[in-house]
Amino acid sequence: MSTSLSPAQQAFLLLRIAFTVAPILFGLDKFAEVLNDDWTAYLAPQFDDLIPGSAQDAMYAIGVIEVAAGLVVAVAPRYGSLLVAGWLGGIIINLLLAGGYGDIALRDFGLMLGALTLARLAWSEEGSTSRAHSRVFHSGTGGSAPATGT
């Protein structure tokens, strides 16, 4: 039995790392303001009017949510990846409502697709820990044939 990871397992690992680290760093930066010194500029007025407190208070709350989302990806990628994908969907809507951030919204759409890809892989990868081997990762057929040799 080989100890090397399949390409699908490598993709899963890379996406899991990315969607753990990125939300945590972006969340922490809502407080540190190293990457951006005015996160409130990205908050659509429609959301700012709905969220209690100031726009800065909203950014602090968003930072906490982002850190939490990254931690959920780290411990439960099946659910954390869907949480991050949904969060990115909300960010996309916010950016489009704010106006002038279409390029960032498009980038976040690509990230959302990556989070959904992680979710798809997580359901296969995580399933392989409860069954001897996952169809996707060991059959070489994308899951259309049962794994052998388990």
C-alpha positions as CSV (number, residue, x, y, z in Angstrom):
1,M,0.0,0.0,0.0
2,S,1.4,3.4,-1.0
3,T,1.7,6.2,1.6
4,S,1.7,9.0,-1.0
5,L,-1.4,11.1,-1.5
6,S,-3.4,10.9,-4.6
7,P,-3.9,14.1,-6.7
8,A,-7.5,14.4,-5.2
9,Q,-6.2,14.1,-1.7
10,Q,-3.5,16.7,-2.4
11,A,-6.1,19.1,-3.7
12,F,-8.2,18.5,-0.7
13,L,-5.3,19.2,1.6
14,L,-4.3,22.4,-0.2
15,L,-7.9,23.7,-0.3
16,R,-8.4,22.8,3.4
17,I,-5.2,24.8,4.3
18,A,-6.2,27.7,2.1
19,F,-9.7,28.0,3.5
20,T,-8.5,27.6,7.0
21,V,-5.7,30.2,6.9
22,A,-7.3,32.8,4.6
23,P,-10.5,33.5,6.6
24,I,-8.5,33.5,9.9
25,L,-6.0,36.0,8.5
26,F,-8.7,38.2,7.0
27,G,-10.7,38.0,10.2
28,L,-7.8,39.0,12.3
29,D,-7.0,41.9,10.0
30,K,-10.4,43.4,10.7
31,F,-8.8,44.2,14.1
32,A,-5.1,44.7,13.1
33,E,-5.7,46.6,9.8
34,V,-2.4,45.5,8.2
35,L,-3.8,44.4,4.9
36,N,-6.3,47.2,4.7
37,D,-6.6,50.3,6.8
38,D,-10.3,50.9,6.1
39,W,-12.4,47.7,5.9
40,T,-15.5,49.8,6.4
41,A,-15.2,51.1,2.8
42,Y,-16.3,47.7,1.6
43,L,-19.5,47.6,3.6
44,A,-22.6,48.3,1.5
45,P,-24.8,51.1,2.9
46,Q,-27.8,48.7,2.7
47,F,-26.0,46.3,5.1
48,D,-24.6,49.1,7.3
49,D,-28.2,50.4,7.8
50,L,-29.3,46.9,8.9
51,I,-26.5,46.1,11.2
52,P,-26.6,47.6,14.7
53,G,-23.7,49.8,15.7
54,S,-21.2,51.5,13.6
55,A,-19.6,50.2,10.4
56,Q,-16.4,49.5,12.4
57,D,-18.4,47.5,14.9
58,A,-19.8,45.5,12.0
59,M,-16.2,44.9,10.7
60,Y,-15.2,43.6,14.1
61,A,-18.2,41.2,14.1
62,I,-17.3,40.1,10.6
63,G,-13.7,39.5,11.7
64,V,-14.9,37.2,14.5
65,I,-17.2,35.3,12.1
66,E,-14.3,34.9,9.6
67,V,-12.0,33.5,12.2
68,A,-14.7,31.1,13.4
69,A,-15.3,30.0,9.8
70,G,-11.6,29.3,9.3
71,L,-11.5,27.2,12.5
72,V,-14.6,25.3,11.4
73,V,-12.9,24.4,8.1
74,A,-9.9,23.2,10.1
75,V,-11.9,20.8,12.3
76,A,-14.9,20.0,10.1
77,P,-14.2,20.7,6.5
78,R,-17.4,19.2,5.3
79,Y,-19.4,21.9,7.0
80,G,-16.8,24.7,7.3
81,S,-16.3,24.7,3.5
82,L,-20.0,25.2,3.0
83,L,-20.0,27.9,5.7
84,V,-17.1,29.7,3.9
85,A,-18.9,29.4,0.5
86,G,-22.1,30.9,1.9
87,W,-20.1,33.7,3.6
88,L,-18.3,34.4,0.3
89,G,-21.7,34.5,-1.4
90,G,-22.8,37.2,1.1
91,I,-19.6,39.1,0.5
92,I,-20.2,39.0,-3.2
93,I,-23.7,40.4,-2.8
94,N,-22.4,43.1,-0.4
95,L,-19.6,44.1,-2.9
96,L,-22.1,44.4,-5.8
97,L,-24.4,46.5,-3.7
98,A,-21.6,48.7,-2.5
99,G,-20.6,49.4,-6.2
100,G,-17.2,49.8,-7.6
101,Y,-15.9,46.4,-6.4
102,G,-16.9,44.2,-9.3
103,D,-13.4,42.9,-9.7
104,I,-13.2,41.9,-6.0
105,A,-16.6,40.3,-6.3
106,L,-15.4,38.2,-9.3
107,R,-12.3,37.1,-7.4
108,D,-14.5,36.1,-4.5
109,F,-16.8,34.2,-6.8
110,G,-13.7,32.1,-7.8
111,L,-12.9,31.6,-4.1
112,M,-16.5,30.5,-3.5
113,L,-16.1,27.9,-6.3
114,G,-12.9,26.7,-4.5
115,A,-14.8,26.4,-1.2
116,L,-17.5,24.4,-2.9
117,T,-14.9,22.2,-4.5
118,L,-13.4,21.7,-1.0
119,A,-16.9,20.7,0.2
120,R,-17.3,18.2,-2.6
121,L,-13.8,16.7,-1.8
122,A,-14.5,16.8,1.9
123,W,-17.6,14.6,1.6
124,S,-15.5,12.1,-0.3
125,E,-12.3,12.5,1.7
126,E,-13.9,12.5,5.2
127,G,-16.0,9.6,4.1
128,S,-12.9,7.6,3.5
129,T,-12.0,7.8,7.2
130,S,-15.3,6.0,8.2
131,R,-15.0,3.4,5.4
132,A,-11.8,1.7,4.6
133,H,-11.3,3.5,1.3
134,S,-13.2,6.2,-0.6
135,R,-14.4,5.4,-4.1
136,V,-13.2,8.8,-5.4
137,F,-9.7,8.5,-3.9
138,H,-8.9,4.9,-4.5
139,S,-10.8,3.5,-7.5
140,G,-9.3,6.0,-10.1
141,T,-12.8,6.2,-11.7
142,G,-14.1,9.2,-9.8
143,G,-16.3,7.1,-7.7
144,S,-18.2,5.1,-10.3
145,A,-16.7,1.8,-9.2
146,P,-16.1,0.4,-5.7
147,A,-12.7,0.5,-4.3
148,T,-10.9,-2.8,-4.2
149,G,-8.3,-4.3,-1.9
150,T,-9.8,-3.0,1.3
